[in-house]
């Protein structure tokens, strides 16, 4: 019945009328009190557009590196800088500032905040060096550096893990056998040299 158009009532009526199905007991009751019909969309889902989306796009056009450095963290309560920028522009526009001036002010505030974060971390590192301690991890790392830090242990592990070394050894042997099959006995000799 999934290939026919309509709801359960109309599909069942068509099947009964065409003698493809015996009339079910519930059909007359359903005809007297049909189920509620809900309006259907025309198949197109409208995107959700927020008022700040325009300014978020402009922010990413101006600061394309921010897409990677300030990635969205779903488990964080802190909004991404692009959204903060857009909210600030909207706030300034509500106060009567023109759009260009509002964007300039919000951009200046974003750059000042980013610069302050870098200076704060540089100062933390300087204090740690003066005390002879290891510098603390960056409290404002980029998303790329966080991912690289997570992957670093696996990258190092591939050189020392005996299971991985066995797999690599087997792959080299298979490649050597394949080369010998392809080029005869000469390829194996040249690869060993």
N, C-alpha and C positions, 0 to 999 in steps of 0.2 A: 504493500500500500504506500510505500514511501515515494514511489514515482508519480503518484497522482497529486493533483493540486487540491487544496482545501483542508479543512479540519477533519476531525474524526467523523463527525456527523455526515458531512457531504460525501466523504470517501465511502462510508458504509452504505449510504443511500445509492450511490453509483454501483457498488458491487451487488447490492440486493436487486436493483433494477435490471442489471445485466445478467442476472441469474448466476453470478459467480459465487455467491455466498447466500446461505439461508438467512432469513431475517432474524436478527438476535432479539431476545426478549426486551432488552433495554431501549431499542430503537424508538418505539412509540413514546416512551416516557421522555426520552431525550429530545424528540421533536416538539413535544409540548412545552418543555422547559429547557431550551438549548443553553449550553454553557456560555459564559461571558466571552466575548471576543475582544481582544486587545488590539489597539492600533499597531500596525507593523511599519517598520521603516522601509524605505525604498531600496534597502540593501547597502546604502552608504552610511557609514558611521561618521558622524561629525566629530572632528578633533576638538579636544578641550583646549580652549585658548584663554589664558590668563592675561590680565592687563599688563603685567610686567614682561611678557614673552617678547615683545618688540625690543625692549631695552636689553634683554638677555642676549638676543641675536646680535645687537649692535656691540655689546660688550665682547662677545666672542669674535666678532670681526676685528675689533680693535686689539684684543689680547688673545690671539689664537692659541698661544702656548698654555693658557690657563685651562683649556679643556683637559690637558694631560696633567698639569701640575696640581690643579685643584679639582680632583675627581669627586664625583658624588659618592658620599658614604651613606648608605641607606640606614645604618644603625647609629648614625650620629644625629645629635640634636642641633648641631650648628649648620646653618644653610651655606650653600656654596657661595663664593664671592660674587659670582655673576648675579645671583638672585638678590644678594645684599645690595649690589650696585643698582639693580633695577628698582628695588624698593626705595632706595634713597632718591633716585630720579623722580619717582612718582610722588614721594613725600615733598620734594622741593617744588614740583609742579603744582601741587595742591596749595602751596604757600604763595603761588603767584610768580614763580621764577620761570623764565622761558625754557623751552626744552633743551636748546643748545647749552645754555648756561648751567642748567641742572645736570646735564651729562658731564660737562667740564668739571663741575664741583665734585660730583660723585667719582669721576675718574681720578681727580686729584686726591680725594680721600682714600681711594683704593690703593693708589701708588704709595701714599704716605704710610698706610697700614702695612703694606708689604715690606716697605723699607724699614719700618720700625721692628717688624718681626725678624728681619735679617740682622739688624743691628743688635737686637736683644740676644739672638743666638750667638753672634760673634762675641758679644760681651761675656756670655756664659762660658764659651770656649776659652777666652782670655783668662778669666778668673780660675778656671780649672787648670790651665797651664801654669799660672802663677803659684797655685797650691800644689803643683806636682801631681795632679790627678789626671785620669783619663777624661777627655771631654765628654760631656753628656750627649746622648743621641739628640738629633734635631727634633724639637717639638713641632716643627712645621715642615715635615718632609713632603716631597712631591710624591704623587701616586706612583710614578715610574720607579723612583728610588725605593719605595716601600715594596713593590713587587719584586724588584731586583734583590732586595735584602732577603725576602722569603725564598727566592729561588737559589740564592748563593750556596746554601748548604747542599742542595741537590747537585749543583754544578761541581762542587768540590768532591762530593760523594762519588761521582762517576770515576774518579781516578783511584780511589782507595777501597771501594766496596768490592769484596771478592765475587759476589754474584754478578755484578755488572762487568767485572773483568773477565769472568768466564763467558758471558754473553758476547763480549767484544772479541774474545779469542775464537769462539765458534764462528762468528760472522767473518773474521779474517780467513779462517780455514775454508769456509763456504765460498768466499770470493776467490780464493786461490784455486779451488777445485773448478769453479766456473770459468776462470781464465784459462786453466789448462785444457778444459774441454773445448773452449772456443778457439784457442790458438795452438793447440797441441802441447807438447812437452816444453817448448821454448819459453812460454810466458812465465811458467813457474820458476825457471832458472833466473830469468832477468829480474823478477820481483824480489828474489832472495838476495841478490847482489846488492 
